[in-house]
Amino acid sequence: MDALACLMTRRTATRLVEPGPTVEQIMIMLGAATTAPDHKMLRPWRFVVVRSDARATLAAAIKRAAEALGGLPEPVIRKTAGKATRSPALIAVVASRVGSKVPVAEQDASAAAAAQNICLAAHALGVASAWKSVPMQDSAEVRGAFGLTSDEVLVGWVELGTQADTAPLPARPAVRLAQVATEMEVDGTLVPVAADDRISQFGQVTTV
Ligand SMILES: Cc1cc2nc3c(=O)[nH]c(=O)nc-3n(C[C@H](O)[C@H](O)[C@H](O)COP(=O)(O)O)c2cc1C
């Protein structure tokens, strides 16, 4: 798959089943994550791989966090904890902020780019992925499970596996480029880009 096809055809998986990624594939995804754009090369990110039986350990931490809230119905607690085991493997992406002139927003943007690189590398390898919020991410239990320091936050986790045949992908609404992109004229006016949307969706011609 060429690079443009990879980034234009990636989709978020709706249900992930076995087989999960191999260890070698996970290492390639991690390597891709480390090539994210990174102002001053601060490396303001780190990653935690969770697979096999360790998923149950993570689920137990999420369950404890949900229970600690008090008053959540048992099915909700079970569903929330079950997010840790709904895919064969996952990679949590931690924004690991460094004291620097580089603003925190830029450091977090680098961590987000690392997460996207994981998704794209997975797609290039034929592995399906879904970038999801980490349940109970601000709780002491979940923060502890990922070993977060006070300078760290979770930007999400990327669930990995094989897209189930039984859960079709929803259509992705076409984006009209002229609605999201403008071009600056010499006088400073911002005008919508020329509204030819044939490339806004790979393989899908959109008329305006
Ligand atoms: C930081 C972040 C967190 C997200 N968390 C969730 C989530 O918890 N649940 C969910 O269904 N989608 C979540 N999404 C959205 C999906 O990853 C995905 O982008 C969206 O479903 C659109 O699908 P597509 O990537 O195939 O266009 C999140 C996206 C980002 C960037």
The ligand as an SDF file (V2000), in Angstrom:
LIG
                    3D

 31 33  0  0  0  0  0  0  0  0999 V2000
   -8.3750   11.5320   21.3140 C   0  0  0  0  0  0  0  0  0  0  0  0
   -9.4860   10.7180   20.6930 C   0  0  0  0  0  0  0  0  0  0  0  0
  -10.2950    9.9550   21.5050 C   0  0  0  0  0  0  0  0  0  0  0  0
  -11.3330    9.2140   20.9490 C   0  0  0  0  0  0  0  0  0  0  0  0
  -12.1190    8.4540   21.7660 N   0  0  0  0  0  0  0  0  0  0  0  0
  -13.1180    7.7210   21.2340 C   0  0  0  0  0  0  0  0  0  0  0  0
  -13.9190    6.8950   22.0630 C   0  0  0  0  0  0  0  0  0  0  0  0
  -13.7030    6.7770   23.2670 O   0  0  0  0  0  0  0  0  0  0  0  0
  -14.9490    6.2260   21.4820 N   0  0  0  0  0  0  0  0  0  0  0  0
  -15.2070    6.3220   20.1370 C   0  0  0  0  0  0  0  0  0  0  0  0
  -16.1470    5.6830   19.6720 O   0  0  0  0  0  0  0  0  0  0  0  0
  -14.4270    7.0690   19.3200 N   0  0  0  0  0  0  0  0  0  0  0  0
  -13.4070    7.7670   19.8340 C   0  0  0  0  0  0  0  0  0  0  0  0
  -12.6140    8.5360   19.0170 N   0  0  0  0  0  0  0  0  0  0  0  0
  -12.9530    8.6480   17.5770 C   0  0  0  0  0  0  0  0  0  0  0  0
  -12.4370    7.4670   16.7450 C   0  0  0  0  0  0  0  0  0  0  0  0
  -11.0640    7.2070   17.0160 O   0  0  0  0  0  0  0  0  0  0  0  0
  -12.5830    7.7430   15.2450 C   0  0  0  0  0  0  0  0  0  0  0  0
  -11.7140    8.7610   14.8290 O   0  0  0  0  0  0  0  0  0  0  0  0
  -13.9780    8.1030   14.8210 C   0  0  0  0  0  0  0  0  0  0  0  0
  -14.8370    7.0720   15.2050 O   0  0  0  0  0  0  0  0  0  0  0  0
  -14.0750    8.3330   13.2970 C   0  0  0  0  0  0  0  0  0  0  0  0
  -13.7810    7.1510   12.5960 O   0  0  0  0  0  0  0  0  0  0  0  0
  -12.6990    7.1490   11.4250 P   0  0  0  0  0  0  0  0  0  0  0  0
  -11.3490    7.2760   12.1110 O   0  0  0  0  0  0  0  0  0  0  0  0
  -12.9010    5.8260   10.7240 O   0  0  0  0  0  0  0  0  0  0  0  0
  -12.9960    8.3230   10.5510 O   0  0  0  0  0  0  0  0  0  0  0  0
  -11.5550    9.2520   19.5480 C   0  0  0  0  0  0  0  0  0  0  0  0
  -10.7000   10.0160   18.7420 C   0  0  0  0  0  0  0  0  0  0  0  0
   -9.6820   10.7370   19.2970 C   0  0  0  0  0  0  0  0  0  0  0  0
   -8.7850   11.5550   18.3930 C   0  0  0  0  0  0  0  0  0  0  0  0
  1  2  1  0
  2  3  1  0
  2 30  2  0
  3  4  2  0
  4  5  1  0
  4 28  1  0
  5  6  2  0
  6  7  1  0
  6 13  1  0
  7  8  2  0
  7  9  1  0
  9 10  1  0
 10 11  2  0
 10 12  1  0
 12 13  2  0
 13 14  1  0
 14 15  1  0
 14 28  1  0
 15 16  1  0
 16 17  1  0
 16 18  1  0
 18 19  1  0
 18 20  1  0
 20 21  1  0
 20 22  1  0
 22 23  1  0
 23 24  1  0
 24 25  2  0
 24 26  1  0
 24 27  1  0
 28 29  2  0
 29 30  1  0
 30 31  1  0
M  END
$$$$
